[in-house]
Amino acid sequence: MLAVRDARDKAAFSELFDYFGPRLKGFVMRSGMSAAQAEEVVQDVMLTVWRKADLFDPHRAQVSAWIYQIARNRQIDVIRKEKRPVPEELREDPEVEPDASQILAVEQEAGKLKDALARLNENQRVILEKAYLGELTHQEISAQTGLPLGTIKSRIRLGLERLRHELGELR
């Protein structure tokens, strides 16, 4: 972050984007936003990080806390624009920085999920990623892969069962 702030280092920004992008998307989607909306919010947040990098002060906040605060504020803006009620977890005092332990917990859970996905057999993992990360319907996955619809459904069901078993402690 300091390289981005002090030298407008594009490579450092790319690393920040690669690290925080998926985490922010998950964070935003947990508030009920669609994947497409979440991606827009992440783009806006990271653009704000680039534009306002000079405002980052490592003595006031950790990089993750600063970025998650920007994301939370952007989420609230989008929700208000849609005139939806603001979810309870976002109704915090805007002057209070996000709880670093909560951010760390989310990042650890995301890491456990990533590890569990990596342990699935490739057939299940690929289909689950298409269904949940790619937001494809079962029919679209079948058309894309050439596999029968029943096979797609079975792989998703078996993959989810295995993930549930491996991630049971996160409930």
C-alpha positions as a LaTeX table, in Angstrom:
\begin{tabular}{lrrr}
\hline
Residue & $x$ (\AA) & $y$ (\AA) & $z$ (\AA) \\
\hline
Met1 & 0.00 & 0.00 & 0.00 \\
Leu2 & 2.83 & 2.36 & 0.79 \\
Ala3 & 4.29 & 1.83 & $-2.69$ \\
Val4 & 0.91 & 2.69 & $-4.17$ \\
Arg5 & 0.56 & 5.73 & $-1.94$ \\
Asp6 & 4.09 & 7.05 & $-2.27$ \\
Ala7 & 5.15 & 6.01 & $-5.79$ \\
Arg8 & 1.83 & 5.26 & $-7.56$ \\
Asp9 & 3.32 & 1.80 & $-8.16$ \\
Lys10 & 1.02 & $-0.06$ & $-10.56$ \\
Ala11 & 2.58 & $-3.46$ & $-9.87$ \\
Ala12 & 2.00 & $-3.00$ & $-6.12$ \\
Phe13 & $-1.59$ & $-1.95$ & $-6.83$ \\
Ser14 & $-2.05$ & $-5.05$ & $-8.97$ \\
Glu15 & $-0.91$ & $-7.19$ & $-6.02$ \\
Leu16 & $-3.32$ & $-5.36$ & $-3.70$ \\
Phe17 & $-6.14$ & $-5.90$ & $-6.19$ \\
Asp18 & $-5.33$ & $-9.60$ & $-6.60$ \\
Tyr19 & $-5.25$ & $-10.08$ & $-2.83$ \\
Phe20 & $-8.25$ & $-8.01$ & $-1.78$ \\
Gly21 & $-10.50$ & $-8.42$ & $-4.84$ \\
Pro22 & $-11.84$ & $-11.91$ & $-4.07$ \\
Arg23 & $-12.02$ & $-11.22$ & $-0.33$ \\
Leu24 & $-13.98$ & $-8.02$ & $-0.85$ \\
Lys25 & $-16.34$ & $-9.75$ & $-3.26$ \\
Gly26 & $-17.16$ & $-12.39$ & $-0.64$ \\
Phe27 & $-17.51$ & $-9.73$ & 2.04 \\
Val28 & $-19.94$ & $-7.73$ & $-0.12$ \\
Met29 & $-21.95$ & $-10.78$ & $-1.24$ \\
Arg30 & $-22.60$ & $-11.77$ & 2.39 \\
Ser31 & $-24.77$ & $-8.65$ & 2.68 \\
Gly32 & $-27.11$ & $-10.05$ & 0.04 \\
Met33 & $-25.73$ & $-8.45$ & $-3.11$ \\
Ser34 & $-25.50$ & $-10.45$ & $-6.31$ \\
Ala35 & $-22.11$ & $-11.44$ & $-7.67$ \\
Ala36 & $-22.44$ & $-8.85$ & $-10.44$ \\
Gln37 & $-23.22$ & $-6.06$ & $-7.93$ \\
Ala38 & $-20.40$ & $-7.25$ & $-5.70$ \\
Glu39 & $-17.95$ & $-7.09$ & $-8.60$ \\
Glu40 & $-19.04$ & $-3.52$ & $-9.34$ \\
Val41 & $-18.56$ & $-2.57$ & $-5.70$ \\
Val42 & $-15.10$ & $-4.18$ & $-5.67$ \\
Gln43 & $-14.15$ & $-2.26$ & $-8.82$ \\
Asp44 & $-15.35$ & 0.99 & $-7.24$ \\
Val45 & $-13.55$ & 0.26 & $-3.98$ \\
Met46 & $-10.26$ & $-0.55$ & $-5.66$ \\
Leu47 & $-10.56$ & 2.52 & $-7.89$ \\
Thr48 & $-11.07$ & 4.57 & $-4.72$ \\
Val49 & $-8.02$ & 2.92 & $-3.15$ \\
Trp50 & $-5.96$ & 3.97 & $-6.18$ \\
Arg51 & $-7.36$ & 7.50 & $-6.31$ \\
Lys52 & $-7.20$ & 8.16 & $-2.59$ \\
Ala53 & $-4.05$ & 6.24 & $-1.74$ \\
Asp54 & $-2.49$ & 9.49 & $-0.51$ \\
Leu55 & $-5.04$ & 9.51 & 2.33 \\
Phe56 & $-3.88$ & 6.15 & 3.72 \\
Asp57 & $-2.10$ & 6.55 & 7.06 \\
Pro58 & $-0.57$ & 3.33 & 8.44 \\
His59 & $-0.51$ & 4.92 & 11.91 \\
Arg60 & $-4.32$ & 5.24 & 11.92 \\
Ala61 & $-5.37$ & 1.91 & 10.39 \\
Gln62 & $-4.17$ & $-1.33$ & 8.89 \\
Val63 & $-4.43$ & $-1.57$ & 5.12 \\
Ser64 & $-7.17$ & $-4.20$ & 5.39 \\
Ala65 & $-9.21$ & $-2.11$ & 7.84 \\
Trp66 & $-8.92$ & 0.95 & 5.59 \\
Ile67 & $-9.96$ & $-0.95$ & 2.46 \\
Tyr68 & $-12.83$ & $-2.78$ & 4.20 \\
Gln69 & $-14.11$ & 0.56 & 5.53 \\
Ile70 & $-14.19$ & 1.91 & 1.98 \\
Ala71 & $-16.04$ & $-1.25$ & 0.89 \\
Arg72 & $-18.56$ & $-0.97$ & 3.72 \\
Asn73 & $-19.25$ & 2.67 & 2.87 \\
Arg74 & $-19.69$ & 1.82 & $-0.82$ \\
Gln75 & $-22.06$ & $-1.04$ & 0.07 \\
Ile76 & $-24.19$ & 1.31 & 2.13 \\
Asp77 & $-24.28$ & 3.80 & $-0.76$ \\
Val78 & $-25.49$ & 1.11 & $-3.17$ \\
Ile79 & $-28.10$ & $-0.19$ & $-0.72$ \\
Arg80 & $-29.42$ & 3.32 & $-0.05$ \\
Lys81 & $-29.55$ & 4.05 & $-3.78$ \\
Glu82 & $-31.72$ & 0.93 & $-4.19$ \\
Lys83 & $-33.76$ & 2.02 & $-1.16$ \\
Arg84 & $-33.30$ & $-1.38$ & 0.50 \\
Pro85 & $-33.01$ & $-1.59$ & 4.28 \\
Val86 & $-29.37$ & $-1.55$ & 5.40 \\
Pro87 & $-28.38$ & $-4.98$ & 6.82 \\
Glu88 & $-27.78$ & $-4.99$ & 10.57 \\
Glu89 & $-24.08$ & $-5.88$ & 10.24 \\
Leu90 & $-23.53$ & $-2.72$ & 8.19 \\
Arg91 & $-25.34$ & $-0.44$ & 10.64 \\
Glu92 & $-22.29$ & 0.59 & 12.53 \\
Asp93 & $-21.04$ & 3.97 & 13.53 \\
Pro94 & $-19.23$ & 5.25 & 10.41 \\
Glu95 & $-16.51$ & 6.74 & 12.60 \\
Val96 & $-15.65$ & 3.30 & 14.00 \\
Glu97 & $-13.22$ & 1.25 & 11.95 \\
Pro98 & $-14.19$ & $-2.35$ & 11.21 \\
Asp99 & $-13.18$ & $-4.84$ & 13.85 \\
Ala100 & $-9.83$ & $-6.27$ & 12.74 \\
Ser101 & $-10.64$ & $-9.61$ & 14.37 \\
Gln102 & $-13.83$ & $-9.85$ & 12.30 \\
Ile103 & $-11.90$ & $-9.07$ & 9.11 \\
Leu104 & $-9.27$ & $-11.65$ & 10.07 \\
Ala105 & $-11.97$ & $-14.25$ & 10.76 \\
Val106 & $-13.54$ & $-13.66$ & 7.35 \\
Glu107 & $-10.14$ & $-13.97$ & 5.68 \\
Gln108 & $-9.39$ & $-17.19$ & 7.59 \\
Glu109 & $-12.77$ & $-18.68$ & 6.64 \\
Ala110 & $-12.15$ & $-17.76$ & 3.00 \\
Gly111 & $-8.76$ & $-19.47$ & 3.21 \\
Lys112 & $-10.33$ & $-22.63$ & 4.67 \\
Leu113 & $-12.94$ & $-22.65$ & 1.91 \\
Lys114 & $-10.25$ & $-22.23$ & $-0.74$ \\
Asp115 & $-8.26$ & $-25.12$ & 0.76 \\
Ala116 & $-11.37$ & $-27.32$ & 0.96 \\
Leu117 & $-12.22$ & $-26.54$ & $-2.67$ \\
Ala118 & $-8.67$ & $-27.45$ & $-3.70$ \\
Arg119 & $-9.06$ & $-30.86$ & $-2.00$ \\
Leu120 & $-12.16$ & $-31.74$ & $-4.02$ \\
Asn121 & $-11.64$ & $-33.94$ & $-7.04$ \\
Glu122 & $-11.18$ & $-31.80$ & $-10.12$ \\
Asn123 & $-14.52$ & $-32.75$ & $-11.70$ \\
Gln124 & $-16.49$ & $-31.61$ & $-8.63$ \\
Arg125 & $-14.37$ & $-28.50$ & $-8.06$ \\
Val126 & $-14.68$ & $-27.26$ & $-11.65$ \\
Ile127 & $-18.46$ & $-27.75$ & $-11.70$ \\
Leu128 & $-18.91$ & $-26.07$ & $-8.28$ \\
Glu129 & $-16.80$ & $-23.11$ & $-9.38$ \\
Lys130 & $-18.87$ & $-22.72$ & $-12.54$ \\
Ala131 & $-22.12$ & $-22.92$ & $-10.56$ \\
Tyr132 & $-21.23$ & $-20.69$ & $-7.62$ \\
Leu133 & $-18.38$ & $-18.46$ & $-8.72$ \\
Gly134 & $-19.36$ & $-18.30$ & $-12.37$ \\
Glu135 & $-23.08$ & $-18.12$ & $-11.52$ \\
Leu136 & $-24.01$ & $-20.53$ & $-14.30$ \\
Thr137 & $-27.19$ & $-22.57$ & $-14.15$ \\
His138 & $-26.97$ & $-26.35$ & $-14.24$ \\
Gln139 & $-28.29$ & $-26.26$ & $-17.80$ \\
Glu140 & $-25.64$ & $-23.70$ & $-18.85$ \\
Ile141 & $-22.89$ & $-25.84$ & $-17.30$ \\
Ser142 & $-24.23$ & $-28.88$ & $-19.14$ \\
Ala143 & $-24.23$ & $-26.99$ & $-22.44$ \\
Gln144 & $-20.75$ & $-25.59$ & $-21.80$ \\
Thr145 & $-19.15$ & $-28.89$ & $-20.75$ \\
Gly146 & $-21.18$ & $-31.31$ & $-22.85$ \\
Leu147 & $-21.92$ & $-33.38$ & $-19.71$ \\
Pro148 & $-25.43$ & $-34.70$ & $-19.01$ \\
Leu149 & $-27.54$ & $-32.57$ & $-16.65$ \\
Gly150 & $-27.75$ & $-35.46$ & $-14.16$ \\
Thr151 & $-23.96$ & $-35.64$ & $-13.99$ \\
Ile152 & $-23.75$ & $-31.90$ & $-13.32$ \\
Lys153 & $-26.31$ & $-32.16$ & $-10.50$ \\
Ser154 & $-24.57$ & $-35.19$ & $-8.98$ \\
Arg155 & $-21.16$ & $-33.53$ & $-8.99$ \\
Ile156 & $-22.56$ & $-30.40$ & $-7.38$ \\
Arg157 & $-24.41$ & $-32.41$ & $-4.71$ \\
Leu158 & $-21.39$ & $-34.60$ & $-3.91$ \\
Gly159 & $-19.02$ & $-31.62$ & $-3.91$ \\
Leu160 & $-21.27$ & $-29.65$ & $-1.56$ \\
Glu161 & $-21.61$ & $-32.64$ & 0.77 \\
Arg162 & $-17.84$ & $-32.96$ & 0.95 \\
Leu163 & $-17.42$ & $-29.22$ & 1.58 \\
Arg164 & $-20.08$ & $-29.33$ & 4.32 \\
His165 & $-18.22$ & $-32.19$ & 5.95 \\
Glu166 & $-14.83$ & $-30.49$ & 5.73 \\
Leu167 & $-16.08$ & $-27.07$ & 6.80 \\
Gly168 & $-18.47$ & $-28.25$ & 9.51 \\
Glu169 & $-16.56$ & $-26.38$ & 12.23 \\
Leu170 & $-17.29$ & $-23.04$ & 10.55 \\
Arg171 & $-21.03$ & $-23.24$ & 11.26 \\
\hline
\end{tabular}
